[in-house]
Amino acid sequence: MEKNKKPKKIAFRVTAIIAFIVILMGMVLASGISEASVSVASAIILVLLVSIFLRYKFPERYQKDERTKKLGAYALAASWMISFILAGTLFWALDAKVIVLSGTQSAGLIFAVMAFTMIIFQGYFLHKGDA
Amino acid sequence: MKTRIKELRARYNLTQEDLAKKVGVRRETIVFLEKGKYNPSLKLARAVAKALQTSIDELFLFDE
């Protein structure tokens, strides 16, 4: 029991840090700083490296079965729907000039929201179950 | 939905980990099944019933 709890905690913390970095990079990108693309690339590489490390270190934590696949699909669908609504809202808001964002900033915002909501919904569904 | 997984698991002296390995799922999935928080596929329900030497009908109890 205790053995499984530790990797779970570590994985949650690492995921939270990664999510924070991705959002931060999105904000940096949105602010228009030219080094942002380098930072975003670094963040993506960091995410990949940490992900590979965690999967290697705690393989049982990342073992997939029908529950994780099914609930992961629910999370993906919910995240996709939120991003879809956001993209639609952004489209009309930009068209009506309610807000002013560049294409890069809009894409960055959708990217950050998609990643963030995916993590949130995945945690929620995996904790709640489907019954 | 209620299940008799915990009761039958205890009868056959199986841990959640043992049962999970027998049916090829994660231990957490067995935890969720026992709590009635997850609706398994027919395939998994059959595998669990088989591992606990019972039938699906006797393993999963539905509120009518």
N, CA and C atoms of all chains as a GROMACS GRO file, in nm:
protein
  585
    1MET      N    1   0.083  -0.121   0.000
    1MET     CA    2   0.000   0.000   0.000
    1MET      C    3   0.087   0.126   0.000
    2GLU      N    4   0.179   0.134   0.099
    2GLU     CA    5   0.266   0.251   0.110
    2GLU      C    6   0.358   0.263  -0.010
    3LYS      N    7   0.393   0.144  -0.064
    3LYS     CA    8   0.485   0.140  -0.176
    3LYS      C    9   0.424   0.211  -0.299
    4ASN      N   10   0.290   0.193  -0.317
    4ASN     CA   11   0.223   0.252  -0.431
    4ASN      C   12   0.191   0.400  -0.410
    5LYS      N   13   0.180   0.439  -0.284
    5LYS     CA   14   0.141   0.576  -0.252
    5LYS      C   15   0.249   0.676  -0.289
    6LYS      N   16   0.375   0.638  -0.267
    6LYS     CA   17   0.487   0.729  -0.290
    6LYS      C   18   0.499   0.769  -0.438
    7PRO      N   19   0.505   0.669  -0.530
    7PRO     CA   20   0.513   0.709  -0.670
    7PRO      C   21   0.394   0.792  -0.714
    8LYS      N   22   0.277   0.765  -0.656
    8LYS     CA   23   0.156   0.840  -0.691
    8LYS      C   24   0.176   0.987  -0.654
    9LYS      N   25   0.225   1.010  -0.532
    9LYS     CA   26   0.249   1.146  -0.485
    9LYS      C   27   0.352   1.216  -0.572
   10ILE      N   28   0.462   1.145  -0.599
   10ILE     CA   29   0.570   1.203  -0.679
   10ILE      C   30   0.518   1.237  -0.818
   11ALA      N   31   0.442   1.142  -0.877
   11ALA     CA   32   0.389   1.164  -1.012
   11ALA      C   33   0.296   1.284  -1.014
   12PHE      N   34   0.213   1.299  -0.908
   12PHE     CA   35   0.121   1.412  -0.902
   12PHE      C   36   0.199   1.544  -0.895
   13ARG      N   37   0.302   1.547  -0.809
   13ARG     CA   38   0.381   1.670  -0.795
   13ARG      C   39   0.450   1.705  -0.925
   14VAL      N   40   0.511   1.604  -0.987
   14VAL     CA   41   0.582   1.629  -1.113
   14VAL      C   42   0.484   1.677  -1.219
   15THR      N   43   0.365   1.616  -1.224
   15THR     CA   44   0.264   1.657  -1.322
   15THR      C   45   0.222   1.802  -1.296
   16ALA      N   46   0.203   1.835  -1.168
   16ALA     CA   47   0.162   1.971  -1.132
   16ALA      C   48   0.270   2.072  -1.174
   17ILE      N   49   0.397   2.035  -1.151
   17ILE     CA   50   0.508   2.125  -1.188
   17ILE      C   51   0.512   2.142  -1.340
   18ILE      N   52   0.495   2.031  -1.411
   18ILE     CA   53   0.497   2.036  -1.557
   18ILE      C   54   0.383   2.125  -1.608
   19ALA      N   55   0.264   2.105  -1.550
   19ALA     CA   56   0.149   2.185  -1.592
   19ALA      C   57   0.176   2.333  -1.568
   20PHE      N   58   0.236   2.364  -1.453
   20PHE     CA   59   0.269   2.502  -1.420
   20PHE      C   60   0.368   2.560  -1.521
   21ILE      N   61   0.470   2.480  -1.554
   21ILE     CA   62   0.571   2.525  -1.651
   21ILE      C   63   0.506   2.552  -1.786
   22VAL      N   64   0.419   2.458  -1.829
   22VAL     CA   65   0.354   2.474  -1.960
   22VAL      C   66   0.267   2.600  -1.962
   23ILE      N   67   0.192   2.621  -1.853
   23ILE     CA   68   0.107   2.742  -1.847
   23ILE      C   69   0.193   2.867  -1.845
   24LEU      N   70   0.301   2.861  -1.766
   24LEU     CA   71   0.393   2.975  -1.757
   24LEU      C   72   0.452   3.007  -1.894
   25MET      N   73   0.493   2.901  -1.964
   25MET     CA   74   0.550   2.919  -2.098
   25MET      C   75   0.446   2.979  -2.193
   26GLY      N   76   0.321   2.934  -2.177
   26GLY     CA   77   0.212   2.989  -2.258
   26GLY      C   78   0.194   3.136  -2.233
   27MET      N   79   0.204   3.174  -2.104
   27MET     CA   80   0.190   3.316  -2.068
   27MET      C   81   0.306   3.398  -2.123
   28VAL      N   82   0.426   3.340  -2.114
   28VAL     CA   83   0.545   3.408  -2.168
   28VAL      C   84   0.529   3.427  -2.319
   29LEU      N   85   0.480   3.321  -2.382
   29LEU     CA   86   0.457   3.326  -2.526
   29LEU      C   87   0.355   3.434  -2.560
   30ALA      N   88   0.248   3.439  -2.479
   30ALA     CA   89   0.142   3.537  -2.503
   30ALA      C   90   0.190   3.679  -2.482
   31SER      N   91   0.290   3.695  -2.395
   31SER     CA   92   0.339   3.831  -2.369
   31SER      C   93   0.427   3.883  -2.482
   32GLY      N   94   0.462   3.797  -2.575
   32GLY     CA   95   0.532   3.842  -2.695
   32GLY      C   96   0.683   3.848  -2.684
   33ILE      N   97   0.740   3.792  -2.577
   33ILE     CA   98   0.887   3.790  -2.563
   33ILE      C   99   0.946   3.694  -2.666
   34SER      N  100   1.049   3.739  -2.735
   34SER     CA  101   1.102   3.661  -2.847
   34SER      C  102   1.166   3.528  -2.806
   35GLU      N  103   1.216   3.522  -2.683
   35GLU     CA  104   1.280   3.398  -2.638
   35GLU      C  105   1.177   3.291  -2.602
   36ALA      N  106   1.051   3.327  -2.612
   36ALA     CA  107   0.944   3.236  -2.569
   36ALA      C  108   0.947   3.102  -2.641
   37SER      N  109   0.973   3.107  -2.769
   37SER     CA  110   0.971   2.982  -2.845
   37SER      C  111   1.077   2.884  -2.794
   38VAL      N  112   1.191   2.940  -2.754
   38VAL     CA  113   1.299   2.856  -2.697
   38VAL      C  114   1.253   2.798  -2.564
   39SER      N  115   1.186   2.880  -2.485
   39SER     CA  116   1.136   2.834  -2.355
   39SER      C  117   1.032   2.725  -2.371
   40VAL      N  118   0.942   2.744  -2.468
   40VAL     CA  119   0.836   2.645  -2.491
   40VAL      C  120   0.899   2.513  -2.536
   41ALA      N  121   0.996   2.523  -2.625
   41ALA     CA  122   1.065   2.402  -2.671
   41ALA      C  123   1.133   2.332  -2.554
   42SER      N  124   1.195   2.412  -2.464
   42SER     CA  125   1.261   2.354  -2.346
   42SER      C  126   1.160   2.285  -2.257
   43ALA      N  127   1.043   2.349  -2.241
   43ALA     CA  128   0.939   2.290  -2.157
   43ALA      C  129   0.891   2.159  -2.214
   44ILE      N  130   0.871   2.154  -2.344
   44ILE     CA  131   0.824   2.030  -2.409
   44ILE      C  132   0.927   1.919  -2.390
   45ILE      N  133   1.055   1.954  -2.408
   45ILE     CA  134   1.162   1.855  -2.389
   45ILE      C  135   1.164   1.807  -2.243
   46LEU      N  136   1.146   1.902  -2.150
   46LEU     CA  137   1.144   1.869  -2.007
   46LEU      C  138   1.028   1.772  -1.977
   47VAL      N  139   0.912   1.802  -2.034
   47VAL     CA  140   0.794   1.718  -2.014
   47VAL      C  141   0.823   1.576  -2.063
   48LEU      N  142   0.880   1.566  -2.181
   48LEU     CA  143   0.910   1.435  -2.239
   48LEU      C  144   1.011   1.358  -2.154
   49LEU      N  145   1.116   1.429  -2.109
   49LEU     CA  146   1.220   1.363  -2.030
   49LEU      C  147   1.166   1.313  -1.896
   50VAL      N  148   1.090   1.400  -1.829
   50VAL     CA  149   1.033   1.362  -1.698
   50VAL      C  150   0.936   1.246  -1.716
   51SER      N  151   0.856   1.254  -1.822
   51SER     CA  152   0.758   1.149  -1.850
   51SER      C  153   0.827   1.015  -1.873
   52ILE      N  154   0.934   1.016  -1.952
   52ILE     CA  155   1.010   0.893  -1.979
   52ILE      C  156   1.071   0.838  -1.850
   53PHE      N  157   1.128   0.930  -1.770
   53PHE     CA  158   1.190   0.891  -1.644
   53PHE      C  159   1.088   0.825  -1.550
   54LEU      N  160   0.969   0.888  -1.537
   54LEU     CA  161   0.867   0.836  -1.447
   54LEU      C  162   0.815   0.701  -1.493
   55ARG      N  163   0.799   0.687  -1.623
   55ARG     CA  164   0.750   0.560  -1.676
   55ARG      C  165   0.852   0.448  -1.656
   56TYR      N  166   0.981   0.486  -1.661
   56TYR     CA  167   1.088   0.388  -1.642
   56TYR      C  168   1.099   0.352  -1.493
   57LYS      N  169   1.090   0.456  -1.408
   57LYS     CA  170   1.109   0.439  -1.264
   57LYS      C  171   0.990   0.370  -1.197
   58PHE      N  172   0.868   0.410  -1.237
   58PHE     CA  173   0.748   0.353  -1.176
   58PHE      C  174   0.658   0.292  -1.282
   59PRO      N  175   0.698   0.180  -1.342
   59PRO     CA  176   0.618   0.123  -1.452
   59PRO      C  177   0.477   0.082  -1.410
   60GLU      N  178   0.462   0.036  -1.283
   60GLU     CA  179   0.329  -0.010  -1.237
   60GLU      C  180   0.229   0.106  -1.231
   61ARG      N  181   0.283   0.225  -1.205
   61ARG     CA  182   0.198   0.344  -1.197
   61ARG      C  183   0.139   0.379  -1.335
   62TYR      N  184   0.209   0.344  -1.437
   62TYR     CA  185   0.166   0.380  -1.573
   62TYR      C  186   0.109   0.262  -1.650
   63GLN      N  187   0.084   0.152  -1.577
   63GLN     CA  188   0.024   0.036  -1.642
   63GLN      C  189  -0.119   0.072  -1.682
   64LYS      N  190  -0.154   0.042  -1.806
   64LYS     CA  191  -0.288   0.075  -1.853
   64LYS      C  192  -0.378  -0.047  -1.843
   65ASP      N  193  -0.504  -0.024  -1.813
   65ASP     CA  194  -0.604  -0.130  -1.820
   65ASP      C  195  -0.732  -0.067  -1.872
   66GLU      N  196  -0.840  -0.145  -1.873
   66GLU     CA  197  -0.961  -0.092  -1.935
   66GLU      C  198  -1.017   0.030  -1.863
   67ARG      N  199  -0.998   0.036  -1.729
   67ARG     CA  200  -1.050   0.151  -1.653
   67ARG      C  201  -0.973   0.277  -1.688
   68THR      N  202  -0.840   0.271  -1.689
   68THR     CA  203  -0.762   0.391  -1.719
   68THR      C  204  -0.786   0.438  -1.863
   69LYS      N  205  -0.802   0.340  -1.954
   69LYS     CA  206  -0.826   0.377  -2.093
   69LYS      C  207  -0.963   0.442  -2.109
   70LYS      N  208  -1.063   0.381  -2.045
   70LYS     CA  209  -1.200   0.432  -2.056
   70LYS      C  210  -1.213   0.570  -1.992
   71LEU      N  211  -1.162   0.584  -1.869
   71LEU     CA  212  -1.174   0.711  -1.799
   71LEU      C  213  -1.082   0.816  -1.862
   72GLY      N  214  -0.969   0.772  -1.916
   72GLY     CA  215  -0.881   0.862  -1.990
   72GLY      C  216  -0.952   0.918  -2.112
   73ALA      N  217  -1.032   0.833  -2.176
   73ALA     CA  218  -1.107   0.877  -2.294
   73ALA      C  219  -1.214   0.978  -2.254
   74TYR      N  220  -1.277   0.956  -2.138
   74TYR     CA  221  -1.376   1.054  -2.088
   74TYR      C  222  -1.306   1.190  -2.068
   75ALA      N  223  -1.188   1.184  -2.004
   75ALA     CA  224  -1.114   1.307  -1.975
   75ALA      C  225  -1.075   1.378  -2.104
   76LEU      N  226  -1.030   1.298  -2.201
   76LEU     CA  227  -0.990   1.355  -2.330
   76LEU      C  228  -1.109   1.422  -2.399
   77ALA      N  229  -1.225   1.356  -2.392
   77ALA     CA  230  -1.346   1.411  -2.454
   77ALA      C  231  -1.386   1.542  -2.387
   78ALA      N  232  -1.380   1.543  -2.253
   78ALA     CA  233  -1.419   1.663  -2.179
   78ALA      C  234  -1.322   1.777  -2.209
   79SER      N  235  -1.193   1.744  -2.211
   79SER     CA  236  -1.090   1.845  -2.240
   79SER      C  237  -1.107   1.900  -2.382
   80TRP      N  238  -1.135   1.808  -2.475
   80TRP     CA  239  -1.155   1.849  -2.614
   80TRP      C  240  -1.275   1.943  -2.624
   81MET      N  241  -1.382   1.911  -2.553
   81MET     CA  242  -1.503   1.993  -2.559
   81MET      C  243  -1.478   2.134  -2.505
   82ILE      N  244  -1.406   2.142  -2.393
   82ILE     CA  245  -1.373   2.274  -2.335
   82ILE      C  246  -1.289   2.355  -2.434
   83SER      N  247  -1.190   2.288  -2.492
   83SER     CA  248  -1.102   2.357  -2.589
   83SER      C  249  -1.180   2.400  -2.712
   84PHE      N  250  -1.274   2.316  -2.753
   84PHE     CA  251  -1.357   2.347  -2.870
   84PHE      C  252  -1.443   2.470  -2.842
   85ILE      N  253  -1.503   2.472  -2.724
   85ILE     CA  254  -1.586   2.588  -2.685
   85ILE      C  255  -1.499   2.713  -2.676
   86LEU      N  256  -1.380   2.697  -2.618
   86LEU     CA  257  -1.288   2.811  -2.607
   86LEU      C  258  -1.249   2.863  -2.745
   87ALA      N  259  -1.217   2.770  -2.836
   87ALA     CA  260  -1.177   2.810  -2.972
   87ALA      C  261  -1.292   2.883  -3.041
   88GLY      N  262  -1.414   2.832  -3.025
   88GLY     CA  263  -1.531   2.897  -3.085
   88GLY      C  264  -1.554   3.034  -3.026
   89THR      N  265  -1.544   3.044  -2.893
   89THR     CA  266  -1.562   3.173  -2.825
   89THR      C  267  -1.455   3.273  -2.869
   90LEU      N  268  -1.331   3.223  -2.876
   90LEU     CA  269  -1.220   3.309  -2.919
   90LEU      C  270  -1.244   3.361  -3.061
   91PHE      N  271  -1.290   3.271  -3.146
   91PHE     CA  272  -1.315   3.308  -3.286
   91PHE      C  273  -1.411   3.426  -3.294
   92TRP      N  274  -1.524   3.414  -3.224
   92TRP     CA  275  -1.625   3.520  -3.229
   92TRP      C  276  -1.578   3.645  -3.157
   93ALA      N  277  -1.509   3.627  -3.044
   93ALA     CA  278  -1.460   3.743  -2.968
   93ALA      C  279  -1.355   3.820  -3.048
   94LEU      N  280  -1.270   3.748  -3.119
   94LEU     CA  281  -1.166   3.814  -3.201
   94LEU      C  282  -1.230   3.880  -3.322
   95ASP      N  283  -1.328   3.810  -3.380
   95ASP     CA  284  -1.394   3.864  -3.498
   95ASP      C  285  -1.470   3.992  -3.464
   96ALA      N  286  -1.532   3.991  -3.346
   96ALA     CA  287  -1.609   4.109  -3.303
   96ALA      C  288  -1.518   4.213  -3.236
   97LYS      N  289  -1.390   4.182  -3.230
   97LYS     CA  290  -1.289   4.270  -3.168
   97LYS      C  291  -1.321   4.300  -3.020
   98VAL      N  292  -1.380   4.205  -2.954
   98VAL     CA  293  -1.406   4.218  -2.810
   98VAL      C  294  -1.272   4.207  -2.736
   99ILE      N  295  -1.187   4.115  -2.784
   99ILE     CA  296  -1.051   4.104  -2.732
   99ILE      C  297  -0.954   4.107  -2.850
  100VAL      N  298  -0.830   4.144  -2.820
  100VAL     CA  299  -0.730   4.149  -2.927
  100VAL      C  300  -0.616   4.054  -2.891
  101LEU      N  301  -0.602   3.949  -2.971
  101LEU     CA  302  -0.495   3.851  -2.953
  101LEU      C  303  -0.439   3.815  -3.089
  102SER      N  304  -0.309   3.786  -3.092
  102SER     CA  305  -0.251   3.740  -3.218
  102SER      C  306  -0.284   3.592  -3.237
  103GLY      N  307  -0.256   3.541  -3.354
  103GLY     CA  308  -0.279   3.398  -3.382
  103GLY      C  309  -0.196   3.310  -3.289
  104THR      N  310  -0.071   3.351  -3.266
  104THR     CA  311   0.019   3.275  -3.179
  104THR      C  312  -0.034   3.273  -3.036
  105GLN      N  313  -0.081   3.389  -2.992
  105GLN     CA  314  -0.133   3.398  -2.855
  105GLN      C  315  -0.259   3.312  -2.839
  106SER      N  316  -0.346   3.314  -2.939
  106SER     CA  317  -0.468   3.233  -2.934
  106SER      C  318  -0.434   3.084  -2.930
  107ALA      N  319  -0.340   3.045  -3.017
  107ALA     CA  320  -0.299   2.904  -3.021
  107ALA      C  321  -0.237   2.863  -2.888
  108GLY      N  322  -0.153   2.953  -2.831
  108GLY     CA  323  -0.088   2.927  -2.702
  108GLY      C  324  -0.191   2.910  -2.592
  109LEU      N  325  -0.294   2.993  -2.595
  109LEU     CA  326  -0.399   2.987  -2.493
  109LEU      C  327  -0.475   2.854  -2.503
  110ILE      N  328  -0.512   2.817  -2.625
  110ILE     CA  329  -0.586   2.691  -2.645
  110ILE      C  330  -0.499   2.572  -2.605
  111PHE      N  331  -0.370   2.579  -2.639
  111PHE     CA  332  -0.274   2.473  -2.605
  111PHE      C  333  -0.266   2.456  -2.453
  112ALA      N  334  -0.253   2.570  -2.383
  112ALA     CA  335  -0.241   2.564  -2.236
  112ALA      C  336  -0.369   2.512  -2.173
  113VAL      N  337  -0.484   2.561  -2.222
  113VAL     CA  338  -0.612   2.517  -2.166
  113VAL      C  339  -0.633   2.368  -2.190
  114MET      N  340  -0.598   2.323  -2.310
  114MET     CA  341  -0.616   2.181  -2.344
  114MET      C  342  -0.532   2.092  -2.252
  115ALA      N  343  -0.404   2.131  -2.234
  115ALA     CA  344  -0.315   2.051  -2.148
  115ALA      C  345  -0.363   2.052  -2.003
  116PHE      N  346  -0.400   2.171  -1.956
  116PHE     CA  347  -0.441   2.188  -1.816
  116PHE      C  348  -0.571   2.111  -1.789
  117THR      N  349  -0.671   2.128  -1.875
  117THR     CA  350  -0.801   2.061  -1.852
  117THR      C  351  -0.787   1.910  -1.864
  118MET      N  352  -0.697   1.864  -1.950
  118MET     CA  353  -0.675   1.720  -1.964
  118MET      C  354  -0.625   1.661  -1.832
  119ILE      N  355  -0.528   1.729  -1.771
  119ILE     CA  356  -0.473   1.682  -1.643
  119ILE      C  357  -0.582   1.685  -1.534
  120ILE      N  358  -0.657   1.795  -1.532
  120ILE     CA  359  -0.763   1.810  -1.430
  120ILE      C  360  -0.871   1.702  -1.447
  121PHE      N  361  -0.921   1.686  -1.568
  121PHE     CA  362  -1.028   1.589  -1.592
  121PHE      C  363  -0.981   1.446  -1.570
  122GLN      N  364  -0.857   1.419  -1.609
  122GLN     CA  365  -0.804   1.284  -1.589
  122GLN      C  366  -0.799   1.251  -1.440
  123GLY      N  367  -0.748   1.346  -1.362
  123GLY     CA  368  -0.743   1.327  -1.216
  123GLY      C  369  -0.883   1.309  -1.160
  124TYR      N  370  -0.976   1.391  -1.209
  124TYR     CA  371  -1.114   1.387  -1.159
  124TYR      C  372  -1.181   1.253  -1.190
  125PHE      N  373  -1.176   1.210  -1.314
  125PHE     CA  374  -1.244   1.086  -1.352
  125PHE      C  375  -1.177   0.963  -1.290
  126LEU      N  376  -1.044   0.965  -1.284
  126LEU     CA  377  -0.975   0.849  -1.225
  126LEU      C  378  -1.004   0.838  -1.075
  127HIS      N  379  -1.033   0.953  -1.014
  127HIS     CA  380  -1.064   0.953  -0.871
  127HIS      C  381  -1.211   0.917  -0.848
  128LYS      N  382  -1.296   0.967  -0.935
  128LYS     CA  383  -1.441   0.952  -0.916
  128LYS      C  384  -1.494   0.817  -0.965
  129GLY      N  385  -1.435   0.763  -1.070
  129GLY     CA  386  -1.489   0.641  -1.129
  129GLY      C  387  -1.602   0.676  -1.226
  130ASP      N  388  -1.677   0.576  -1.268
  130ASP     CA  389  -1.784   0.605  -1.365
  130ASP      C  390  -1.918   0.546  -1.325
  131ALA      N  391  -1.927   0.493  -1.205
  131ALA     CA  392  -2.053   0.430  -1.164
  131ALA      C  393  -2.148   0.532  -1.102
  132MET      N  394  -2.457   0.014  -0.773
  132MET     CA  395  -2.420  -0.126  -0.791
  132MET      C  396  -2.330  -0.172  -0.674
  133LYS      N  397  -2.365  -0.287  -0.618
  133LYS     CA  398  -2.282  -0.343  -0.512
  133LYS      C  399  -2.215  -0.470  -0.565
  134THR      N  400  -2.104  -0.504  -0.503
  134THR     CA  401  -2.038  -0.628  -0.546
  134THR      C  402  -2.000  -0.712  -0.425
  135ARG      N  403  -1.979  -0.840  -0.453
  135ARG     CA  404  -1.937  -0.931  -0.346
  135ARG      C  405  -1.789  -0.966  -0.364
  136ILE      N  406  -1.719  -0.884  -0.438
  136ILE     CA  407  -1.578  -0.914  -0.469
  136ILE      C  408  -1.494  -0.927  -0.341
  137LYS      N  409  -1.511  -0.829  -0.252
  137LYS     CA  410  -1.431  -0.828  -0.129
  137LYS      C  411  -1.456  -0.956  -0.047
  138GLU      N  412  -1.584  -0.990  -0.035
  138GLU     CA  413  -1.623  -1.108   0.043
  138GLU      C  414  -1.563  -1.236  -0.017
  139LEU      N  415  -1.578  -1.249  -0.149
  139LEU     CA  416  -1.527  -1.372  -0.214
  139LEU      C  417  -1.374  -1.374  -0.219
  140ARG      N  418  -1.317  -1.256  -0.230
  140ARG     CA  419  -1.170  -1.246  -0.231
  140ARG      C  420  -1.116  -1.296  -0.098
  141ALA      N  421  -1.184  -1.256   0.009
  141ALA     CA  422  -1.142  -1.298   0.143
  141ALA      C  423  -1.159  -1.451   0.159
  142ARG      N  424  -1.268  -1.502   0.101
  142ARG     CA  425  -1.295  -1.646   0.110
  142ARG      C  426  -1.182  -1.727   0.046
  143TYR      N  427  -1.133  -1.679  -0.066
  143TYR     CA  428  -1.025  -1.750  -0.136
  143TYR      C  429  -0.886  -1.700  -0.098
  144ASN      N  430  -0.883  -1.614   0.005
  144ASN     CA  431  -0.757  -1.563   0.058
  144ASN      C  432  -0.672  -1.494  -0.050
  145LEU      N  433  -0.737  -1.412  -0.126
  145LEU     CA  434  -0.667  -1.340  -0.232
  145LEU      C  435  -0.655  -1.193  -0.193
  146THR      N  436  -0.540  -1.134  -0.222
  146THR     CA  437  -0.526  -0.990  -0.200
  146THR      C  438  -0.578  -0.920  -0.325
  147GLN      N  439  -0.595  -0.790  -0.314
  147GLN     CA  440  -0.639  -0.712  -0.431
  147GLN      C  441  -0.537  -0.724  -0.544
  148GLU      N  442  -0.410  -0.726  -0.503
  148GLU     CA  443  -0.301  -0.738  -0.599
  148GLU      C  444  -0.308  -0.874  -0.672
  149ASP      N  445  -0.333  -0.980  -0.595
  149ASP     CA  446  -0.344  -1.115  -0.654
  149ASP      C  447  -0.456  -1.119  -0.758
  150LEU      N  448  -0.572  -1.068  -0.718
  150LEU     CA  449  -0.688  -1.070  -0.808
  150LEU      C  450  -0.661  -0.985  -0.932
  151ALA      N  451  -0.597  -0.870  -0.909
  151ALA     CA  452  -0.566  -0.780  -1.022
  151ALA      C  453  -0.476  -0.852  -1.122
  152LYS      N  454  -0.376  -0.923  -1.070
  152LYS     CA  455  -0.285  -0.996  -1.158
  152LYS      C  456  -0.357  -1.108  -1.232
  153LYS      N  457  -0.449  -1.175  -1.161
  153LYS     CA  458  -0.523  -1.286  -1.222
  153LYS      C  459  -0.608  -1.240  -1.340
  154VAL      N  460  -0.668  -1.122  -1.326
  154VAL     CA  461  -0.758  -1.075  -1.432
  154VAL      C  462  -0.692  -0.973  -1.525
  155GLY      N  463  -0.567  -0.938  -1.494
  155GLY     CA  464  -0.490  -0.850  -1.583
  155GLY      C  465  -0.529  -0.704  -1.580
  156VAL      N  466  -0.557  -0.653  -1.458
  156VAL     CA  467  -0.584  -0.510  -1.445
  156VAL      C  468  -0.499  -0.452  -1.332
  157ARG      N  469  -0.506  -0.321  -1.314
  157ARG     CA  470  -0.434  -0.257  -1.205
  157ARG      C  471  -0.507  -0.282  -1.074
  158ARG      N  472  -0.430  -0.277  -0.964
  158ARG     CA  473  -0.492  -0.298  -0.832
  158ARG      C  474  -0.600  -0.195  -0.805
  159GLU      N  475  -0.578  -0.072  -0.848
  159GLU     CA  476  -0.677   0.035  -0.826
  159GLU      C  477  -0.812   0.002  -0.889
  160THR      N  478  -0.807  -0.071  -0.999
  160THR     CA  479  -0.932  -0.109  -1.067
  160THR      C  480  -1.013  -0.204  -0.978
  161ILE      N  481  -0.943  -0.294  -0.909
  161ILE     CA  482  -1.011  -0.385  -0.816
  161ILE      C  483  -1.070  -0.304  -0.700
  162VAL      N  484  -0.994  -0.204  -0.653
  162VAL     CA  485  -1.043  -0.118  -0.545
  162VAL      C  486  -1.173  -0.049  -0.588
  163PHE      N  487  -1.172   0.006  -0.707
  163PHE     CA  488  -1.291   0.076  -0.760
  163PHE      C  489  -1.408  -0.022  -0.779
  164LEU      N  490  -1.378  -0.141  -0.824
  164LEU     CA  491  -1.483  -0.241  -0.844
  164LEU      C  492  -1.547  -0.277  -0.709
  165GLU      N  493  -1.462  -0.297  -0.610
  165GLU     CA  494  -1.513  -0.333  -0.477
  165GLU      C  495  -1.601  -0.224  -0.418
  166LYS      N  496  -1.563  -0.100  -0.446
  166LYS     CA  497  -1.641   0.013  -0.393
  166LYS      C  498  -1.766   0.040  -0.477
  167GLY      N  499  -1.777  -0.029  -0.591
  167GLY     CA  500  -1.890  -0.006  -0.681
  167GLY      C  501  -1.880   0.126  -0.754
  168LYS      N  502  -1.758   0.175  -0.769
  168LYS     CA  503  -1.738   0.304  -0.835
  168LYS      C  504  -1.698   0.291  -0.982
  169TYR      N  505  -1.691   0.167  -1.028
  169TYR     CA  506  -1.654   0.147  -1.168
  169TYR      C  507  -1.741   0.039  -1.230
  170ASN      N  508  -1.795   0.069  -1.348
  170ASN     CA  509  -1.874  -0.030  -1.422
  170ASN      C  510  -1.780  -0.106  -1.515
  171PRO      N  511  -1.752  -0.232  -1.485
  171PRO     CA  512  -1.656  -0.306  -1.570
  171PRO      C  513  -1.718  -0.348  -1.702
  172SER      N  514  -1.634  -0.380  -1.797
  172SER     CA  515  -1.683  -0.436  -1.923
  172SER      C  516  -1.731  -0.579  -1.893
  173LEU      N  517  -1.806  -0.632  -1.985
  173LEU     CA  518  -1.856  -0.768  -1.967
  173LEU      C  519  -1.739  -0.867  -1.957
  174LYS      N  520  -1.636  -0.837  -2.036
  174LYS     CA  521  -1.516  -0.922  -2.038
  174LYS      C  522  -1.448  -0.925  -1.901
  175LEU      N  523  -1.434  -0.806  -1.840
  175LEU     CA  524  -1.368  -0.798  -1.709
  175LEU      C  525  -1.458  -0.860  -1.601
  176ALA      N  526  -1.587  -0.832  -1.611
  176ALA     CA  527  -1.681  -0.888  -1.512
  176ALA      C  528  -1.673  -1.041  -1.515
  177ARG      N  529  -1.667  -1.097  -1.635
  177ARG     CA  530  -1.658  -1.242  -1.650
  177ARG      C  531  -1.526  -1.295  -1.593
  178ALA      N  532  -1.417  -1.221  -1.622
  178ALA     CA  533  -1.286  -1.264  -1.572
  178ALA      C  534  -1.281  -1.263  -1.420
  179VAL      N  535  -1.338  -1.159  -1.360
  179VAL     CA  536  -1.337  -1.150  -1.214
  179VAL      C  537  -1.424  -1.261  -1.155
  180ALA      N  538  -1.541  -1.282  -1.216
  180ALA     CA  539  -1.632  -1.388  -1.168
  180ALA      C  540  -1.563  -1.523  -1.176
  181LYS      N  541  -1.494  -1.546  -1.286
  181LYS     CA  542  -1.424  -1.673  -1.306
  181LYS      C  543  -1.312  -1.690  -1.202
  182ALA      N  544  -1.237  -1.582  -1.178
  182ALA     CA  545  -1.128  -1.587  -1.081
  182ALA      C  546  -1.180  -1.615  -0.940
  183LEU      N  547  -1.302  -1.571  -0.913
  183LEU     CA  548  -1.360  -1.591  -0.780
  183LEU      C  549  -1.459  -1.709  -0.777
  184GLN      N  550  -1.453  -1.787  -0.884
  184GLN     CA  551  -1.534  -1.910  -0.897
  184GLN      C  552  -1.682  -1.887  -0.870
  185THR      N  553  -1.733  -1.786  -0.936
  185THR     CA  554  -1.876  -1.757  -0.922
  185THR      C  555  -1.928  -1.707  -1.057
  186SER      N  556  -2.054  -1.662  -1.056
  186SER     CA  557  -2.110  -1.609  -1.181
  186SER      C  558  -2.123  -1.457  -1.170
  187ILE      N  559  -2.139  -1.392  -1.284
  187ILE     CA  560  -2.153  -1.246  -1.284
  187ILE      C  561  -2.275  -1.206  -1.201
  188ASP      N  562  -2.383  -1.281  -1.217
  188ASP     CA  563  -2.508  -1.254  -1.145
  188ASP      C  564  -2.488  -1.252  -0.993
  189GLU      N  565  -2.407  -1.344  -0.947
  189GLU     CA  566  -2.386  -1.354  -0.802
  189GLU      C  567  -2.281  -1.256  -0.752
  190LEU      N  568  -2.199  -1.208  -0.843
  190LEU     CA  569  -2.091  -1.117  -0.804
  190LEU      C  570  -2.135  -0.971  -0.800
  191PHE      N  571  -2.214  -0.933  -0.897
  191PHE     CA  572  -2.258  -0.793  -0.904
  191PHE      C  573  -2.406  -0.784  -0.868
  192LEU      N  574  -2.436  -0.701  -0.770
  192LEU     CA  575  -2.574  -0.688  -0.723
  192LEU      C  576  -2.628  -0.551  -0.763
  193PHE      N  577  -2.733  -0.552  -0.840
  193PHE     CA  578  -2.791  -0.426  -0.889
  193PHE      C  579  -2.914  -0.388  -0.808
  194ASP      N  580  -2.926  -0.258  -0.782
  194ASP     CA  581  -3.047  -0.208  -0.714
  194ASP      C  582  -3.156  -0.198  -0.820
  195GLU      N  583  -3.263  -0.273  -0.799
  195GLU     CA  584  -3.372  -0.271  -0.899
  195GLU      C  585  -3.456  -0.144  -0.885
   0.00000   0.00000   0.00000
